[in-house]
Amino acid sequence: MAAAPNAFAPLAAITRGGLEESWHLGAVAVVEPGGGLIARAGDPRLETFVRSAAKPWQALPLVLAGGIERYQLDEADLALVCASHSGTPAQAARVARLLERGGFGVKALQCGVHPPFDEAAAEALRRRGEAASALHNNCSGKHAGMLLACALLGLSSDDYLDPSHPLQRRVVELVGAFCRVAPAEIGIGIDGCSAPTPRLSLHAAAIGYAALAAPEEASPGADERRAAAAVARAMSRAPEMVAGPGRFTTRLMQVTAGRILGKEGAEGFYAAAVLGPAPLGVAIKVADGGERCRDGVVLDVLRQIGSLSAAEFEELRPFHRPVLQNRRGLRVGEVVPDVELESGPMA
C-alpha cells in the first residue's frame, strides 16, 4: 500500500549556487521509554523496513543463550555482531575469530560478498591481487553471531536465514517485545545480506531504541532487559566496530562518549538511542531511500531535541551540511537539513 500523501515532511534541501534545486522528504519519530511520542515530522505511523538498524535486536538470541560467556565475547566482539562494518583488516579478522569459536569457517556465512566499505582496505586487497570474501561484507558480524547462536541452541546452521527457522522466529518475537508490536503484525522482507528484516512503524522502531536507552523500563522480562543492556553497552563502548573509521555512526558515538547509540539502515533509515538521565528513542526514514542527507538530518533532529551539546555538534558539523562538488572539485552546493519537528502525538 502506498504511503499517504501527508506521510512525509521536508527533511532536507539540495542547493546549487545558494538556490534550492532538489528536496528530500521523510518522517521522524521521537519517543520516551514509556512509548509516548514527544516529537515528530511527517507521520510516525509510517511503516518501513528497518534494515540494518534491526541488528541490536538480532544479536539478542546469542546473548540470551549465554553466548558472551560460552564464547568469551568481549564488548568489541558483541559490537561487531551488531555492526554494518567497513571491512577493515581488524574487523574482518575479528569476524573470522568469531566463526572459529563456533567451529565455523568463512563458507558458513550466507551474507554474500562485496568489497570493503573502507577505501584503504579495498585498495590494499587490490594491490595484493586478492578478492574480497564474505568476511568483508558489512553484515558478516551479524551472520557470525547468528551462526554462534545456532550452535549454542542446537539449531541447524545451513538454513539459518530462512524466515521460518527457529532463530529467525525468535528474533521476531524479541523485536515485537521490545517494540511493543504483536509478532504476527510484523512484516518480513529479505535484506541485502539475505537475512530477514522486520517492517515496523517509525513509532514502534523508536520505542525499540528507547528500550536500548533505558532497558530497565522496557516491557520484556528481566533476562531480555539484561541482554539489551549488554548490547547497548557494547555498541557504546566499541563504536569503532559498529561502523568504521571516519563513518558517521562511529563518530557520533565517539564524540558523545557513547551517550548516543546510533545505527544506520539501508534505504535512508536511521535509529538512535539517547542514553542518560533523559533517555529517548529516535527513528528516521528518508522517503526516497537516499542517504546523502541522512546523517545531517540525524544531527538536526538530535540538536532540536536537546540531545547534542554545542561542542558535540560542532565536532560533527562536517556531517551536517556536506558540500557538493562538481567533477573539477569546485564547491557548487550543499545538502541542507530542514527538519521542522512538531511536539506530541498526531491529532
TASULZI-V284977 format. One record per residue. RES is the residue in one letter. OMEGA is omega in degrees with one decimal (999 if undefined). BURIAL is I if it has 16 or more other ideal C-beta (glycine too) atoms within 10 Angstrom, else O. D_LAST is the distance of its C-alpha to the last C-alpha in Angstrom with 2 decimals. Layout:
# TASULZI-V284977
RES/OMEGA/BURIAL/D_LAST, RES/OMEGA/BURIAL/D_LAST
This chain:
# TASULZI-V284977
M/-179.7/O/22.35, A/177.7/O/21.39, A/177.7/I/18.14, A/-177.7/O/15.73, P/-178.5/O/16.64, N/-178.8/O/13.41, A/-172.4/I/13.68, F/175.4/I/15.86, A/176.3/I/16.08, P/176.6/O/19.51, L/-176.4/I/21.14, A/175.2/I/24.75, A/175.3/I/27.36, I/-177.4/I/31.00, T/173.6/I/33.42, R/-177.3/O/37.01, G/179.6/O/39.20, G/-179.1/O/36.33, L/-179.5/O/34.40, E/-178.5/O/31.42, E/-178.9/O/32.60, S/-175.6/O/30.00, W/172.5/O/26.40, H/175.6/I/24.56, L/177.5/I/20.92, G/-178.7/I/18.97, A/-175.8/I/16.10, V/171.4/I/15.94, A/174.9/I/14.68, V/-176.1/I/16.01, V/172.0/I/16.13, E/-172.2/I/18.39, P/177.5/I/20.93, G/178.3/O/19.17, G/-179.4/I/16.49, G/179.5/O/13.71, L/-178.1/I/11.80, I/177.3/O/12.96, A/-176.3/I/12.80, R/167.3/I/12.01, A/-172.8/I/13.13, G/-175.5/I/12.45, D/-179.5/I/10.93, P/176.9/I/11.97, R/178.9/I/12.27, L/178.4/I/15.12, E/179.0/I/18.38, T/174.1/I/21.64, F/-176.8/I/25.01, V/175.6/I/25.33, R/-173.2/I/29.05, S/175.2/I/31.12, A/176.0/I/28.31, A/-171.4/I/28.99, K/176.8/I/32.45, P/177.6/I/31.90, W/179.9/I/30.88, Q/177.5/I/33.70, A/-172.0/I/36.15, L/179.3/I/35.37, P/178.0/I/37.82, L/-179.0/I/40.65, V/-178.3/I/39.91, L/179.5/I/39.46, A/-178.5/I/42.76, G/-175.5/O/44.59, G/179.9/I/44.87, I/-178.2/I/44.91, E/-175.4/O/47.96, R/-175.6/O/49.66, Y/179.2/I/49.54, Q/-179.1/O/49.69, L/171.6/I/46.62, D/-174.9/O/46.03, E/177.6/I/42.72, A/177.0/I/43.52, D/-177.4/I/44.16, L/176.2/I/40.83, A/179.6/I/38.99, L/175.9/I/40.78, V/-179.6/I/39.60, C/-166.1/I/36.00, A/158.3/I/36.97, S/-165.5/I/36.74, H/-172.2/I/40.05, S/-179.9/I/42.23, G/175.8/I/45.36, T/177.8/I/47.50, P/-179.4/O/50.83, A/-179.6/I/49.67, Q/179.4/I/46.55, A/-179.9/I/48.47, A/179.6/O/51.24, R/176.1/I/48.88, V/179.1/I/47.37, A/179.2/I/50.95, R/176.2/O/51.75, L/-179.9/I/48.72, L/-178.4/I/49.96, E/-178.0/O/53.49, R/178.1/I/52.43, G/-179.5/I/51.34, G/-179.0/O/54.38, F/171.5/I/52.53, G/-178.3/O/53.54, V/-177.4/O/51.65, K/178.8/O/52.13, A/179.8/I/49.85, L/179.2/I/46.84, Q/-176.8/I/45.02, C/-176.5/I/42.66, G/-173.5/O/44.82, V/166.8/O/46.34, H/179.5/I/45.30, P/177.1/I/46.90, P/172.0/I/45.73, F/-178.1/I/42.80, D/-174.2/I/45.00, E/179.8/O/47.27, A/179.0/O/50.16, A/179.0/I/50.13, A/179.7/I/50.03, E/178.6/O/52.86, A/176.4/O/54.92, L/-179.4/I/54.73, R/-179.3/O/55.85, R/-178.9/O/58.75, R/-178.7/O/59.95, G/-178.5/O/59.60, E/175.4/O/57.33, A/173.4/O/54.53, A/175.9/I/51.14, S/177.9/I/50.54, A/177.3/I/47.62, L/-177.9/I/47.82, H/176.5/I/46.47, N/-175.3/I/43.39, N/-179.3/I/40.38, C/-173.8/I/39.32, S/177.5/I/42.79, G/177.4/I/41.96, K/-178.8/I/39.19, H/176.1/I/41.64, A/177.9/I/44.37, G/178.0/I/42.11, M/178.5/I/41.39, L/177.8/I/45.12, L/177.7/I/45.95, A/177.6/I/43.47, C/-179.9/I/45.15, A/-179.7/I/48.53, L/-175.2/I/47.53, L/-179.5/I/45.95, G/-178.2/O/48.81, L/177.9/I/46.71, S/-178.2/O/47.97, S/-177.2/I/47.41, D/-179.6/O/48.40, D/-171.7/O/45.19, Y/-179.6/I/42.82, L/178.9/I/40.24, D/-179.6/O/40.03, P/179.0/O/36.51, S/178.9/O/38.32, H/-179.2/I/40.36, P/179.2/O/39.91, L/-178.6/I/38.96, Q/175.6/I/36.12, R/177.6/O/34.92, R/177.1/I/34.97, V/180.0/I/32.90, V/177.0/I/30.17, E/-178.9/I/30.35, L/175.2/I/30.00, V/178.9/I/27.09, G/-178.6/I/25.31, A/-177.4/I/26.28, F/-178.3/I/25.19, C/176.9/I/21.93, R/177.9/O/21.12, V/175.8/I/21.31, A/-178.2/O/23.89, P/-179.4/O/26.75, A/-178.9/O/27.00, E/-178.6/O/23.52, I/175.7/I/24.56, G/-178.9/O/25.90, I/172.1/O/29.16, G/178.7/O/30.73, I/-176.0/O/33.94, D/179.6/I/33.88, G/179.3/I/36.41, C/177.4/I/38.61, S/176.5/O/38.58, A/173.5/I/36.67, P/177.1/I/33.70, T/-175.3/I/30.32, P/174.8/I/27.02, R/-175.4/I/23.94, L/168.6/I/20.72, S/176.2/I/17.08, L/178.1/I/16.75, H/-179.3/I/14.81, A/178.8/I/17.82, A/178.2/I/20.35, A/175.5/I/19.10, I/178.6/I/19.40, G/178.6/I/22.91, Y/172.1/I/23.84, A/176.9/I/22.61, A/174.4/I/25.07, L/178.9/I/27.77, A/-177.8/I/27.07, A/-175.8/I/27.32, P/-178.1/I/29.05, E/179.2/O/29.91, E/-178.4/O/26.30, A/-173.8/I/25.85, S/-179.8/I/25.88, P/-179.1/I/29.14, G/-175.0/O/32.60, A/179.6/O/34.79, D/179.7/O/36.71, E/178.5/I/33.64, R/177.7/I/32.30, R/178.6/O/35.73, A/178.5/I/35.86, A/178.2/I/32.52, A/179.0/I/33.86, A/178.9/I/37.05, V/-179.5/I/35.29, A/-179.8/I/33.16, R/-179.5/I/36.32, A/-179.8/I/38.36, M/-177.5/I/36.02, S/-175.4/I/35.63, R/178.5/I/39.40, A/-175.7/I/40.60, P/179.7/I/38.30, E/177.9/I/41.26, M/-172.3/I/41.13, V/175.7/I/37.42, A/178.6/I/37.82, G/-175.4/I/40.96, P/175.1/O/42.81, G/-178.5/O/40.87, R/-171.2/I/37.73, F/-175.7/I/34.33, T/177.8/I/33.29, T/-178.9/I/36.64, R/178.8/I/36.65, L/-178.3/I/33.15, M/177.9/I/34.35, Q/-176.7/O/37.75, V/-179.9/I/36.62, T/179.9/I/34.22, A/176.3/O/36.93, G/178.8/I/34.75, R/175.0/I/31.94, I/177.8/I/29.58, L/-178.6/I/30.08, G/176.7/I/29.17, K/177.7/I/29.60, E/170.2/I/29.44, G/-179.3/I/29.03, A/178.0/I/30.33, E/170.7/I/28.41, G/178.6/I/26.44, F/174.5/I/24.84, Y/176.1/I/25.02, A/179.9/I/24.10, A/173.8/I/25.05, A/178.3/I/25.53, V/-178.5/I/25.89, L/176.2/I/28.54, G/-174.8/O/29.70, P/178.7/O/28.63, A/-174.5/O/24.96, P/180.0/I/24.39, L/170.4/I/21.51, G/-176.3/I/20.90, V/173.6/I/20.04, A/-174.9/I/19.77, I/175.2/I/20.17, K/171.5/I/20.94, V/-167.8/I/22.76, A/-175.4/I/22.13, D/179.8/O/25.80, G/-179.6/O/27.15, G/-176.5/I/29.08, E/-176.1/I/30.04, R/179.5/O/31.56, C/-167.1/I/28.41, R/-175.7/I/27.07, D/179.0/I/28.98, G/177.7/I/28.18, V/178.0/I/24.44, V/179.5/I/24.74, L/-179.9/I/26.66, D/179.4/I/24.28, V/-179.2/I/21.34, L/177.8/I/23.67, R/-177.5/I/24.92, Q/-179.2/I/21.59, I/174.7/I/20.60, G/-176.3/O/24.10, S/176.2/I/25.67, L/173.7/I/28.56, S/178.8/O/31.28, A/-179.4/O/32.77, A/178.7/O/35.91, E/178.8/I/34.17, F/-178.5/I/32.20, E/179.6/O/35.48, E/-179.6/O/37.27, L/-174.2/I/34.67, R/180.0/O/34.47, P/177.8/O/36.45, F/-171.1/I/33.59, H/-179.5/I/31.02, R/-177.3/I/32.43, P/-178.0/O/35.06, V/173.4/O/37.75, L/178.8/O/38.56, Q/175.7/O/42.29, N/-173.4/O/44.35, R/173.9/O/47.34, R/-179.0/O/49.62, G/178.7/O/47.43, L/175.7/O/46.37, R/-176.5/O/43.00, V/-179.6/O/41.16, G/-179.2/I/37.49, E/166.9/I/34.69, V/-170.6/I/31.50, V/176.0/I/29.04, P/-176.8/I/25.68, D/-175.9/I/22.94, V/174.0/I/19.72, E/-179.4/O/17.05, L/172.7/O/14.85, E/-177.2/O/11.52, S/170.2/O/11.04, G/-179.0/O/8.97, P/176.7/O/6.46, M/179.3/O/3.78, A/999/O/0.00
